[in-house]
Amino acid sequence: MSINAFYEEQAAQLDTLKRGSRLRSLAPRSGKDFASNDYLGLAGSTLLHDALREGMALGLPAGSGGSRLLRGNHPAHEALEAEAAAHYGTEAALFMATGFATNAAIFATLPQRGDLVIYDALIHASAHDGMKLGRAETRAAAHNDPQSFEDAITAWRTAGGAGRAWIAVESLYSMDGDRAPLADLAQVAARHDAILIIDEAHATGVFGTGGRGLAEALAGQPNVITLHTCGKALGCEGALICAPRVATDFLVNRARPFIFSTAPSPLVAHMVRKAIGLVASHDDWREDLFARVAEARTLLAPRLGATPGDTQILPVIIGEDARTMRIASALQRQGFDIRGIRPPTVPQGTARLRISITRNVTKGDIGALSESLDRIMIPA
């Protein structure tokens, strides 16, 4: 195939996406923030600016200069990891540059050939990519259904499966805003000597004592591994794997996304460490956030048939892709940054508005959004 034919084929695929109302494009941020994961409003805060300036005053380098196993390891990384392990109640922590790379590293590295990974059907794409790179067999379980996980392990054992079972879930699902039944899943893991991997991406900083997440009660158990992203409620970037030390040591030695990636900025590591401390000491931020969440649920859920719940993520299921994007565009024109989410990010027929409640908006903003939705949400 010639180069011109290759690009023509790609252009045709993009045109197909456009006709199906699924073409993605980058757009500048504008309007009231009902789209981000900056749940506590920290990302642009003077508090993190101060932490950054403090790091610069200490002489921390902006870049690491190499992977952690070469010259890229810095005391700022190690200080963050020690503090994170203590805060999240685990033996060790390992800091990586992004949540996506961290999830991929976990699933590509820790489960071994002959093992089985049973994952929630709605788990993050990064976990899927990690599993594709890994050696273990994988099976999907019905969303938030502990019995489905139980049945998958039992069937695998009955068929001769002799390795380790791994259970992979999120504590709070990013597109549906619902919580995993962690206590029940932990019981399933205990019965089958399985390891439970919990992605706390959207719960870190928001739930738990001091923002420790929804898996706080399971902290420190030898068969539990948690992932805490730093680019959402913590307002920074990167992610932390919290696990028994043997697991983090194994990742340092075997996880290709860790071994062959330039280490995160020491300045960022310093800022994340400060963010963890700030979030831990400000229960008032969480109280303020959930006052806004309650306001949004009161005003929006009854009118729109939105999924009931008490989390900061409120999905409004529209169903049809083109209509979803028309409604999102209309809201954006009225000054509300709300994005339409379409397949394959969500299942076919469940295109939706993903309304994210953060401390970047006021109760007045939520009321104004409610009024705009009343006008815009007319039958197709």
Buried (B, 14 or more C-beta within 10 A) or exposed (E): EEEEEEEEEEEEEEEEEEEEBBEEEEEEEEBBBBBBBBBBBBBEBEBBEEBBEBBEEEEBEEEBEEBBEEEBBBEBBEBBBEBBBEBBBBBBBBBBBBBBBBBBBBBBBBBEEEBBBBBBEBBBEBBBBBBEEBEBBBBBBBBBBBEBBBBBBBEBEEEEBEBBBBBBBBBBBBBBBBBBBBEBBBEBBEEBEBBBBBBBBBBBBBBBEBBBBBBBBBBEBEBBBBBBBBBBBBBBBBBBBBBBEEBBEBBEEEBEBBBEBBBBBBBBBBBBBBBBBBBBEBEEBBEBBBEBBEBBBEBBBEEBEBBEBEBBBBBBBBEEBBBBBBBBEBBBEBEBBBBBBBEEBBEEEBBBBBBBBBBBBEEEBBEBBBEBBEEBBEEE
